[in-house]
Amino acid sequence: MSPCRRMLPLLDAFGDGELSADQSLQVEQHLVDCGHCTERIRLNEAVRVSMKRAAPVPSAAFKARLCAALAAERQREEHPSERIGRPLSWRTIAPIAVAASVALAFAAARPKPDTMGAVAGAARASLMGHSPSSSSMQSNAASVTATVEQLIDELVTHHQQGSHPNVTEAALLEQLEPEVGVPVRLPSLYGARWEGASVLPVKAMRNQRAASLRYSVGGHRVTLYVYNSANVPLRATLEPRVVYNTPVYVGERRGYSIAAVERRGVGYAVATDLNDSESAELVVASLH
């Protein structure tokens, strides 16, 4: 085995200062004669510095609310009968390795969702020998935008009304899955108290349904929607953002903030009266 191959597993730990004194000495001696590994160390350090500069920092208000929720959870630990769920640890909700700059560049390079349907339709028409006009493509894109706006308005209205949930036992959540079409579980949202769930028919998207999970945190109501992201394209009219290395789509409607994420075909959207940054952090927590 070449010296470089033997050193390769140690280089990242060397840059992080995690090696023993003997191992560090071995790496340092190797770097004296190996320009390739030296450049690798320099590149790793440059990436580490860039990531630290780009990493998003939770707002002071959100930190204060989180600390209060954690303090309440510690109190509930002493009274198990009153305990509902557990919050994520700070180590989980704030990973130290956040490649925000890379994710932002990726998001910026992607085609805008509100035009993807129109472009796909144009491609199909071209294969069939038709050439749709620019005005036709613009009309299709406008139709998609109007539909998604109607969908967002439905979610905000449902959150605002605070309808009584149909399911109040976590063990029964799986009964909602056949209606929603995707797995439905109970995420822990930074110590928020879960109050129940129900199924919401989405009128804007015919024959589609979303699970509506209601929470309460610090006197604020939070509604988490779970749905099939292929059939409920919320991101089409929301603004892209990166939170903890996760692409998030955010917006504000009628005084309420909306934040949505997608993973493996499942969409998660949060509606709250919190600001958009706090809603974005909450919806990312739903992935864990």
C-alpha positions as a printed NumPy array, in Angstrom:
array([[  0.   ,   0.   ,   0.   ],
       [  1.364,   3.442,  -0.941],
       [  2.12 ,   6.014,   1.807],
       [ -0.662,   8.281,   0.519],
       [ -3.278,   5.529,   0.758],
       [ -2.2  ,   4.783,   4.312],
       [ -2.441,   8.453,   5.258],
       [ -5.744,   9.174,   3.493],
       [ -8.044,   7.964,   6.326],
       [ -6.127,  10.173,   8.77 ],
       [ -6.147,  13.465,   6.871],
       [ -9.629,  14.668,   7.855],
       [ -9.07 ,  13.772,  11.513],
       [ -5.687,  15.518,  11.35 ],
       [ -7.322,  18.72 ,  10.119],
       [ -9.864,  18.503,  12.949],
       [ -7.156,  17.949,  15.56 ],
       [ -8.562,  14.557,  16.546],
       [ -5.438,  12.393,  16.139],
       [ -3.147,  11.198,  18.887],
       [  0.32 ,  12.732,  19.177],
       [  1.968,   9.728,  17.464],
       [ -0.506,   9.742,  14.571],
       [ -0.179,  13.502,  14.124],
       [  3.586,  13.131,  13.933],
       [  3.239,  10.466,  11.242],
       [  0.991,  12.686,   9.153],
       [  3.261,  15.715,   9.573],
       [  6.295,  13.719,   8.453],
       [  4.369,  12.512,   5.404],
       [  3.241,  16.034,   4.495],
       [  6.857,  17.235,   4.392],
       [  7.494,  15.12 ,   1.29 ],
       [  3.999,  14.859,  -0.23 ],
       [  2.637,  17.894,  -2.039],
       [ -0.576,  16.073,  -3.039],
       [ -1.665,  15.378,   0.544],
       [ -0.585,  18.866,   1.596],
       [ -2.924,  20.365,  -1.005],
       [ -5.713,  18.102,   0.232],
       [ -5.237,  19.399,   3.781],
       [ -5.343,  22.995,   2.516],
       [ -8.498,  22.333,   0.505],
       [-10.237,  20.711,   3.484],
       [ -9.377,  23.709,   5.646],
       [-10.668,  26.163,   3.019],
       [-13.957,  24.236,   2.758],
       [-14.266,  24.153,   6.553],
       [-13.797,  27.928,   6.8  ],
       [-16.329,  28.57 ,   4.016],
       [-18.898,  26.329,   5.671],
       [-18.536,  28.123,   8.991],
       [-19.034,  31.486,   7.31 ],
       [-22.107,  30.313,   5.395],
       [-23.772,  28.333,   8.163],
       [-27.116,  29.859,   9.229],
       [-27.508,  30.863,  12.871],
       [-30.841,  30.475,  14.703],
       [-32.442,  33.774,  15.709],
       [-32.189,  34.981,  19.311],
       [-35.97 ,  34.798,  19.684],
       [-36.029,  31.217,  18.479],
       [-33.189,  30.22 ,  20.834],
       [-35.09 ,  31.76 ,  23.743],
       [-38.27 ,  29.878,  22.822],
       [-36.305,  26.654,  22.403],
       [-34.639,  27.058,  25.808],
       [-38.044,  27.587,  27.384],
       [-39.384,  24.451,  25.682],
       [-36.403,  22.396,  26.838],
       [-36.815,  23.673,  30.389],
       [-40.475,  22.649,  30.292],
       [-39.469,  19.233,  28.988],
       [-37.044,  18.74 ,  31.855],
       [-39.901,  19.553,  34.213],
       [-42.076,  16.959,  32.488],
       [-39.303,  14.368,  32.859],
       [-39.969,  14.514,  36.577],
       [-43.681,  13.844,  35.966],
       [-43.873,  11.075,  33.304],
       [-47.664,  11.033,  33.301],
       [-47.694,  14.571,  31.891],
       [-45.004,  13.92 ,  29.315],
       [-45.864,  14.101,  25.619],
       [-42.963,  13.455,  23.232],
       [-39.346,  14.501,  23.539],
       [-37.582,  17.401,  21.871],
       [-34.583,  16.921,  19.67 ],
       [-31.229,  17.646,  21.233],
       [-29.439,  20.804,  20.218],
       [-26.715,  18.656,  18.639],
       [-29.327,  17.154,  16.367],
       [-31.069,  20.38 ,  15.382],
       [-27.853,  22.335,  14.817],
       [-25.344,  20.183,  12.891],
       [-21.919,  21.753,  12.749],
       [-21.224,  20.658,   9.176],
       [-23.483,  22.814,   6.984],
       [-22.579,  23.165,   3.297],
       [-24.974,  26.079,   2.834],
       [-23.073,  27.727,   0.019],
       [-23.141,  24.548,  -2.083],
       [-26.839,  23.997,  -1.469],
       [-27.66 ,  27.61 ,  -2.338],
       [-25.775,  27.324,  -5.596],
       [-27.623,  24.098,  -6.389],
       [-30.989,  25.697,  -5.63 ],
       [-30.188,  28.733,  -7.77 ],
       [-29.169,  26.544, -10.704],
       [-32.357,  24.472, -10.704],
       [-35.256,  25.403, -13.004],
       [-37.966,  27.299, -11.172],
       [-40.744,  24.882, -10.161],
       [-43.545,  27.076, -11.515],
       [-42.189,  26.642, -15.063],
       [-41.237,  22.966, -14.926],
       [-44.734,  21.723, -15.763],
       [-44.983,  24.047, -18.749],
       [-41.538,  23.054, -20.039],
       [-42.366,  19.354, -19.715],
       [-45.592,  19.906, -21.611],
       [-43.721,  21.706, -24.377],
       [-41.273,  18.825, -24.684],
       [-44.068,  16.285, -25.019],
       [-45.793,  18.427, -27.625],
       [-42.574,  18.728, -29.609],
       [-42.176,  14.948, -29.716],
       [-45.703,  14.685, -31.084],
       [-44.977,  17.194, -33.822],
       [-46.546,  20.223, -32.19 ],
       [-44.787,  23.478, -31.336],
       [-46.581,  25.305, -28.526],
       [-46.298,  29.062, -28.621],
       [-44.601,  31.142, -25.96 ],
       [-47.989,  32.532, -24.909],
       [-49.289,  28.977, -24.408],
       [-46.361,  28.089, -22.155],
       [-46.865,  31.284, -20.155],
       [-50.555,  30.452, -19.791],
       [-49.735,  26.965, -18.478],
       [-47.239,  28.376, -15.978],
       [-49.781,  30.952, -14.8  ],
       [-52.348,  28.183, -14.324],
       [-49.916,  26.172, -12.164],
       [-49.141,  29.258, -10.079],
       [-52.833,  30.031,  -9.535],
       [-53.546,  26.431,  -8.477],
       [-50.709,  26.341,  -5.97 ],
       [-51.728,  29.729,  -4.563],
       [-55.221,  28.341,  -4.014],
       [-53.667,  25.316,  -2.305],
       [-51.599,  27.488,   0.05 ],
       [-54.671,  29.554,   0.843],
       [-56.525,  26.364,   1.84 ],
       [-53.729,  25.331,   4.204],
       [-53.596,  28.763,   5.82 ],
       [-57.385,  28.82 ,   6.246],
       [-57.354,  25.361,   7.84 ],
       [-54.592,  26.437,  10.233],
       [-56.409,  29.675,  11.073],
       [-59.667,  27.88 ,  11.875],
       [-57.945,  25.399,  14.211],
       [-60.419,  22.587,  13.551],
       [-60.751,  19.91 ,  16.218],
       [-58.494,  16.905,  15.389],
       [-60.006,  13.494,  14.668],
       [-57.062,  11.477,  16.049],
       [-55.501,  12.198,  19.413],
       [-53.501,   8.992,  19.957],
       [-50.131,   8.664,  18.234],
       [-50.625,   4.923,  17.738],
       [-53.583,   5.659,  15.446],
       [-51.698,   7.913,  13.044],
       [-50.955,   5.02 ,  10.688],
       [-54.686,   4.832,   9.988],
       [-54.352,   8.119,   8.088],
       [-51.765,   6.745,   5.657],
       [-54.184,   5.056,   3.185],
       [-56.045,   8.343,   2.765],
       [-52.926,  10.492,   2.442],
       [-50.905,   8.038,   0.367],
       [-47.618,   8.527,   2.224],
       [-46.225,   7.452,   5.623],
       [-47.513,   9.562,   8.515],
       [-45.455,   9.648,  11.713],
       [-45.264,  11.954,  14.714],
       [-42.192,  14.224,  14.552],
       [-40.911,  15.988,  17.657],
       [-40.884,  19.71 ,  16.88 ],
       [-38.416,  21.257,  19.332],
       [-40.49 ,  20.228,  22.366],
       [-43.82 ,  21.386,  20.91 ],
       [-46.857,  19.635,  22.375],
       [-48.797,  17.5  ,  19.917],
       [-52.571,  17.911,  20.185],
       [-53.94 ,  15.661,  17.467],
       [-54.297,  14.985,  13.753],
       [-56.878,  14.843,  10.99 ],
       [-57.11 ,  14.418,   7.204],
       [-57.582,  17.527,   5.081],
       [-59.129,  17.179,   1.585],
       [-57.245,  19.536,  -0.716],
       [-59.792,  21.096,  -3.056],
       [-57.189,  22.821,  -5.201],
       [-55.648,  19.437,  -6.084],
       [-58.497,  17.115,  -7.003],
       [-58.641,  13.793,  -5.153],
       [-55.64 ,  14.705,  -2.994],
       [-55.484,  14.716,   0.808],
       [-52.965,  15.838,   3.407],
       [-52.525,  14.81 ,   7.024],
       [-52.848,  17.766,   9.394],
       [-50.907,  17.461,  12.674],
       [-51.581,  20.174,  15.238],
       [-49.013,  21.306,  17.82 ],
       [-48.734,  24.013,  20.457],
       [-45.452,  25.692,  21.42 ],
       [-45.033,  28.742,  23.628],
       [-48.666,  29.79 ,  23.2  ],
       [-48.456,  29.516,  19.391],
       [-50.428,  27.038,  17.302],
       [-48.398,  25.097,  14.732],
       [-49.941,  22.983,  11.964],
       [-47.735,  20.421,  10.241],
       [-49.061,  19.077,   6.938],
       [-47.827,  15.751,   5.521],
       [-48.6  ,  14.979,   1.876],
       [-47.448,  13.475,  -1.405],
       [-45.027,  16.097,  -2.716],
       [-45.456,  14.936,  -6.321],
       [-49.188,  15.726,  -6.213],
       [-49.083,  18.773,  -3.939],
       [-46.34 ,  21.038,  -5.414],
       [-46.223,  23.664,  -2.662],
       [-42.766,  24.877,  -3.6  ],
       [-43.987,  26.213,  -6.957],
       [-44.699,  29.698,  -5.564],
       [-42.56 ,  29.751,  -2.406],
       [-39.073,  31.191,  -2.126],
       [-36.122,  28.769,  -1.826],
       [-33.894,  28.928,   1.241],
       [-31.313,  26.678,   2.903],
       [-31.623,  25.774,   6.601],
       [-29.111,  23.356,   8.15 ],
       [-28.065,  22.17 ,   4.682],
       [-31.716,  21.434,   3.78 ],
       [-33.558,  23.169,   0.899],
       [-36.649,  24.849,   2.349],
       [-39.383,  26.827,   0.585],
       [-40.926,  29.675,   2.545],
       [-43.555,  32.352,   2.148],
       [-46.132,  34.433,   3.972],
       [-49.856,  34.597,   3.344],
       [-52.445,  36.645,   5.269],
       [-50.12 ,  37.177,   8.209],
       [-49.119,  33.506,   8.525],
       [-45.82 ,  31.977,   7.468],
       [-45.547,  28.805,   5.4  ],
       [-42.415,  26.645,   5.181],
       [-42.149,  23.409,   3.198],
       [-39.571,  20.655,   2.667],
       [-39.547,  17.434,   0.672],
       [-37.846,  14.091,   1.262],
       [-38.254,  10.819,  -0.648],
       [-41.563,  11.856,  -2.161],
       [-43.072,  13.026,   1.133],
       [-43.796,  16.713,   1.643],
       [-43.89 ,  18.477,   5.004],
       [-45.27 ,  21.997,   5.421],
       [-45.628,  24.12 ,   8.541],
       [-48.153,  26.926,   8.97 ],
       [-47.668,  29.25 ,  11.966],
       [-47.983,  32.824,  13.174],
       [-44.225,  32.779,  13.862],
       [-41.815,  34.468,  11.48 ],
       [-40.646,  32.66 ,   8.353],
       [-37.202,  31.823,   9.787],
       [-38.722,  30.091,  12.817],
       [-41.226,  28.226,  10.651],
       [-38.39 ,  27.091,   8.371],
       [-36.447,  25.716,  11.351],
       [-39.541,  23.907,  12.611],
       [-40.255,  22.22 ,   9.298],
       [-36.652,  21.027,   9.01 ],
       [-37.046,  19.464,  12.479],
       [-39.941,  17.394,  11.105],
       [-37.461,  15.439,   8.968],
       [-35.684,  13.993,  12.017]])
